[in-house]
């Protein structure tokens, strides 16, 4: 290791432990602040901070891929979605009643004490010989060298060894995207009131029926500075997403992260130039098609390998003479499927929420 | 004693965070804040998994050498005295290793003596995070629809509206 820290790893407390403890204390402080606040805007923003701190701790725990995803998803997309939902609902929460407070405290204390008791059986932090670290994980590390020869073992396991699992996850993401589209309207606009209303809810507050899809007019064009900066930033974000995608074999990254980063570039565009412009650039139908296309690419590759005589997602069939090359091609294709689906679903979800915005004037912010 | 505290500190903090999330889910009646609490709970589960996969002195599970260079390096390695590097790599794969530390000390180690953290929890959690935001979006979409139907996202007020509707309908 080139870097050398004045750290004696044999001592129970070293610099890394202290760093971990600082990060964990900050996590606890932020979590408790979230509990105590009733202003939803602060709660949502603190949740973004919480995600970012969690991502930092993940880096300290060597989980660079996870940290990347948490930073992009937790501090990025989910904060955007929460802010969107908050804007559509309300900005303040009612304070907790004493009864609920004490009930919750009782439940939480009892559960917490039981869990604390259970930690006595847990392996020590960082134990290389713990069951979790001894068998499968180590086997993946050693096998990847000869089977797949991709430096990033996380990508190798995600896309090849456990490719079937990942296929399932991608389908779950797509299903969740469908769920949001069905709940909020499939075109990202408010559906017609007759068809979309559930049978039981005939009496709808009149106030909300005035929420019109024309509300999404092109925004005022006085955000000149934002517009110029965004036009410079957006191509860079997209290029970065592609870098993260294609470099996922060699460093932290891959289809999941790249899809989210790509979606965030489009979201930035829509925040500054308005939803109408965004819909013109990337029609909701195209986005919807992409989210399905990715799953089709992924599943299609599985079918191709079956047709070629192997099992589902058995990449070795793609090039029987050079299985390592075949693995690389397979990983690249399914990561592409993941990228397309994740980006498509994230944007569909965003369109779903953004299509419901009431006309929000600048002075109301 | 200090060993024990440092070795379990991560679990304790994860439990505290988990219980904080649970507290928010139970105590607040506001649906958006409830989802934030659920998010804290979810993240704490991620942290539990990742902290179990950590190995002391480990590195991120990204192999230190490029695959193309690997063949040459290994042959050099074998020539320089690390006999049967590949053979023992295979034996390491086939038999479950009881003492990993000892196994890594063996000169013919396929990981070349570098300690990496466990990649498996990372894979599980990486996909779980993306699935998590997708399901969070479904929850938020439901909250938005509830707001449109009941004009509130507070449990108490939703219940009141529901009772009124039932009374008026019958």
Contacts between the chains, C-beta under 8 A, distances in Angstrom:
chain1	res1	chain2	res2	distance
A	9	B	56	6.2
A	9	B	57	5.3
A	12	B	2	4.8
A	12	B	3	4.9
A	12	B	6	4.7
A	12	B	7	7.9
A	13	B	2	7.1
A	13	B	6	6.0
A	17	B	6	5.8
A	17	B	9	7.9
A	20	B	9	7.6
A	20	B	10	7.1
A	21	B	9	6.6
A	24	B	9	7.3
A	24	B	10	7.2
A	24	B	13	4.2
A	25	B	13	8.0
A	27	B	13	7.0
A	27	B	17	6.1
A	28	B	13	6.4
A	28	B	16	5.8
A	28	B	17	6.5
A	28	B	20	7.5
A	31	B	16	7.9
A	31	B	17	5.4
A	31	B	20	4.3
A	31	B	21	7.3
A	31	B	40	5.6
A	32	B	20	6.5
A	34	B	20	7.7
A	34	B	24	6.8
A	34	B	36	6.2
A	34	B	37	7.7
A	34	B	40	6.8
A	35	B	20	6.0
A	35	B	23	6.3
A	35	B	24	5.7
A	35	B	27	7.9
A	38	B	30	8.0
A	38	B	33	8.0
A	40	B	30	7.2
A	40	B	32	5.6
A	40	B	33	6.6
A	43	B	32	7.7
A	43	B	33	5.8
A	43	B	36	5.5
A	44	B	32	7.6
A	44	B	36	6.8
A	47	B	36	5.0
A	47	B	39	6.0
A	47	B	40	7.4
A	50	B	40	6.6
A	50	B	43	7.0
A	51	B	43	6.8
A	54	B	43	5.2
A	54	B	46	7.2
A	54	B	47	6.4
A	57	B	47	6.8
A	58	B	47	7.8
A	58	B	50	5.7
A	61	B	50	5.0
A	61	B	51	5.8
A	61	B	53	7.4
A	61	B	54	4.6
A	61	B	117	7.1
A	62	B	53	7.9
A	62	B	54	6.1
A	62	B	55	7.7
A	62	B	58	5.4
A	62	B	59	6.2
A	62	B	60	4.5
A	62	B	61	7.1
A	62	B	116	7.6
A	62	B	117	3.7
A	63	B	50	4.7
A	63	B	53	7.0
A	63	B	54	8.0
A	63	B	60	7.3
A	63	B	117	7.1
A	63	B	121	7.4
A	63	B	122	4.7
A	63	B	125	7.3
A	64	B	60	4.6
A	64	B	62	7.4
A	65	B	122	5.5
A	65	B	126	5.4
A	66	B	46	7.2
A	66	B	50	6.0
A	66	B	122	5.1
A	66	B	125	5.1
A	66	B	126	5.3
A	66	B	129	7.0
A	69	B	126	5.1
A	69	B	129	4.8
A	69	B	130	6.6
A	70	B	43	7.7
A	70	B	46	7.4
A	70	B	129	5.7
A	73	B	129	5.2
A	73	B	130	6.1
A	73	B	132	7.6
A	73	B	133	4.9
A	74	B	39	7.9
A	74	B	43	7.0
A	74	B	129	6.9
A	74	B	133	7.6
A	77	B	133	5.6
A	78	B	39	7.0
A	78	B	133	4.8
A	78	B	136	5.7
A	81	B	133	7.3
A	81	B	136	6.8
A	81	B	137	5.4
A	81	B	140	5.7
A	82	B	32	6.9
A	82	B	35	7.4
A	82	B	36	7.1
A	82	B	136	7.9
A	82	B	140	6.7
A	84	B	140	7.6
A	85	B	32	6.0
A	85	B	140	3.9
A	85	B	141	7.9
A	85	B	143	5.8
A	85	B	144	5.7
A	86	B	32	5.7
A	88	B	144	4.9
A	88	B	147	6.5
A	89	B	31	7.6
A	89	B	32	6.1
A	89	B	143	6.2
A	89	B	144	6.5
A	89	B	147	4.4
A	89	B	153	4.6
A	90	B	30	7.9
A	90	B	32	7.9
A	90	B	147	7.5
A	90	B	152	7.6
A	90	B	153	5.9
A	93	B	28	6.1
A	93	B	29	7.7
A	93	B	30	3.4
A	93	B	32	7.3
A	93	B	33	4.8
A	93	B	154	7.5
A	94	B	29	6.1
A	94	B	30	6.4
A	94	B	154	5.2
A	94	B	156	7.2
A	96	B	27	4.7
A	96	B	28	5.9
A	96	B	29	7.6
A	97	B	29	8.0
A	100	B	26	7.0
A	100	B	27	4.9
A	100	B	28	7.8
A	100	B	29	7.3
A	101	B	27	5.5
A	103	B	26	6.8
A	103	B	27	7.7
A	104	B	22	7.8
A	104	B	23	5.0
A	104	B	26	3.8
A	104	B	27	3.8
A	105	B	23	6.9
A	105	B	27	7.9
A	107	B	22	7.2
A	107	B	26	6.0
A	108	B	19	4.5
A	108	B	20	8.0
A	108	B	22	5.4
A	108	B	23	4.6
A	108	B	26	7.3
A	109	B	19	7.8
A	111	B	19	6.4
A	111	B	22	6.7
A	112	B	15	5.8
A	112	B	16	7.3
A	112	B	18	8.0
A	112	B	19	4.4
A	115	B	15	4.7
A	115	B	18	7.4
A	115	B	19	7.8
A	116	B	12	6.8
A	116	B	15	6.1
A	119	B	8	5.3
A	119	B	11	4.3
A	119	B	12	6.7
A	119	B	15	7.2
A	122	B	8	6.7
A	122	B	11	5.5
A	122	B	52	7.9
A	123	B	52	7.4
A	124	B	3	7.5
A	124	B	4	8.0
A	124	B	7	3.4
A	124	B	8	7.3
A	125	B	6	6.9
A	125	B	7	4.9
A	125	B	8	6.8
A	125	B	9	6.9
A	125	B	10	5.0
A	125	B	11	7.7
A	125	B	51	6.5
A	125	B	54	6.7
A	125	B	56	8.0
A	126	B	7	7.7
A	126	B	54	5.2
A	126	B	55	5.9
A	126	B	56	3.5
A	126	B	58	7.5
A	127	B	7	7.7
A	127	B	55	7.7
A	127	B	56	7.5
A	128	B	55	4.6
A	128	B	56	6.8
A	128	B	58	7.6
A	128	B	100	5.1
A	128	B	101	5.6
A	128	B	104	7.9
A	128	B	115	6.8
A	129	B	99	6.4
A	129	B	100	5.4
A	129	B	101	6.4
A	130	B	52	7.2
A	132	B	52	5.1
A	132	B	53	6.6
A	132	B	118	6.4
A	132	B	120	7.8
A	132	B	121	7.3
A	133	B	52	7.8
A	133	B	53	6.7
A	133	B	55	5.8
A	133	B	100	7.0
A	133	B	118	4.6
A	134	B	96	7.2
A	134	B	97	6.4
A	134	B	98	7.9
A	134	B	100	5.3
A	135	B	96	5.4
A	135	B	97	7.8
A	136	B	120	5.8
A	137	B	53	6.9
A	137	B	118	3.6
A	137	B	119	6.0
A	137	B	120	4.3
A	137	B	121	7.8
A	138	B	97	6.8
A	138	B	100	6.2
A	138	B	118	7.5
A	139	B	93	5.9
A	140	B	119	5.8
A	140	B	120	6.4
A	141	B	61	6.5
A	141	B	63	8.0
A	141	B	111	6.1
A	141	B	116	5.8
A	141	B	119	6.5
A	142	B	89	6.0
A	142	B	92	5.7
A	142	B	93	5.6
A	142	B	110	4.7
A	142	B	111	6.4
A	143	B	93	5.9
A	144	B	63	7.1
A	145	B	63	6.6
A	145	B	67	7.6
A	145	B	70	6.4
A	145	B	89	7.6
A	145	B	110	5.6
A	145	B	111	7.8
A	146	B	86	7.8
A	146	B	89	7.1
A	146	B	110	7.7
A	149	B	67	3.1
A	149	B	68	7.9
A	149	B	70	6.5
A	150	B	67	6.6
A	151	B	62	5.3
A	151	B	63	4.4
A	151	B	64	7.9
A	151	B	65	7.6
A	151	B	66	6.3
A	151	B	67	6.9
A	152	B	61	7.5
A	152	B	62	4.9
A	152	B	63	7.7
A	153	B	61	4.3
A	153	B	62	6.9
A	153	B	63	6.6
A	153	B	116	7.4
A	153	B	119	4.3
A	154	B	61	5.8
A	154	B	62	7.7
A	154	B	119	5.0
A	154	B	122	4.9
A	154	B	123	5.6
A	154	B	126	6.9
A	157	B	119	5.6
A	157	B	120	6.5
A	157	B	123	4.7
A	158	B	123	4.7
A	158	B	126	6.7
A	158	B	127	7.1
A	162	B	123	6.2
A	165	B	127	7.3
A	166	B	127	6.1
A	169	B	127	4.1
A	169	B	128	7.9
A	169	B	130	7.1
A	169	B	131	5.6
A	172	B	131	5.2
A	172	B	134	7.0
A	173	B	130	6.1
A	173	B	131	5.9
A	173	B	134	4.6
A	176	B	131	7.3
A	176	B	134	3.5
A	176	B	135	5.4
A	176	B	137	6.4
A	176	B	138	5.2
A	177	B	134	6.5
A	177	B	137	7.8
A	179	B	138	4.5
A	179	B	141	7.2
A	180	B	137	5.1
A	180	B	138	5.6
A	180	B	141	4.6
A	183	B	138	7.2
A	183	B	141	4.2
A	183	B	142	6.2
A	183	B	144	7.9
A	183	B	145	5.7
A	184	B	141	4.9
A	184	B	144	6.6
A	184	B	145	7.3
A	198	B	149	7.7
A	201	B	149	5.1
A	203	B	165	7.0
A	204	B	148	7.4
A	204	B	149	6.9
A	205	B	151	4.7
A	207	B	151	7.1
A	208	B	148	5.1
A	208	B	151	7.0
A	211	B	148	7.8
A	250	B	62	7.7
A	250	B	66	7.7
A	251	B	62	6.4
A	252	B	60	7.4
A	252	B	62	7.4
A	254	B	126	7.9
A	256	B	126	6.2
A	256	B	127	6.8
A	256	B	129	7.9
A	256	B	130	4.9
A	260	B	130	7.2
A	324	B	67	7.2
A	342	B	130	6.2
A	345	B	134	6.3
A	346	B	133	7.8
A	349	B	134	7.3
A	349	B	137	4.4
A	349	B	141	7.8
A	352	B	137	8.0
A	352	B	141	6.5
A	353	B	137	7.9
A	353	B	140	7.3
A	353	B	141	7.4
A	353	B	144	7.1
A	356	B	144	6.4
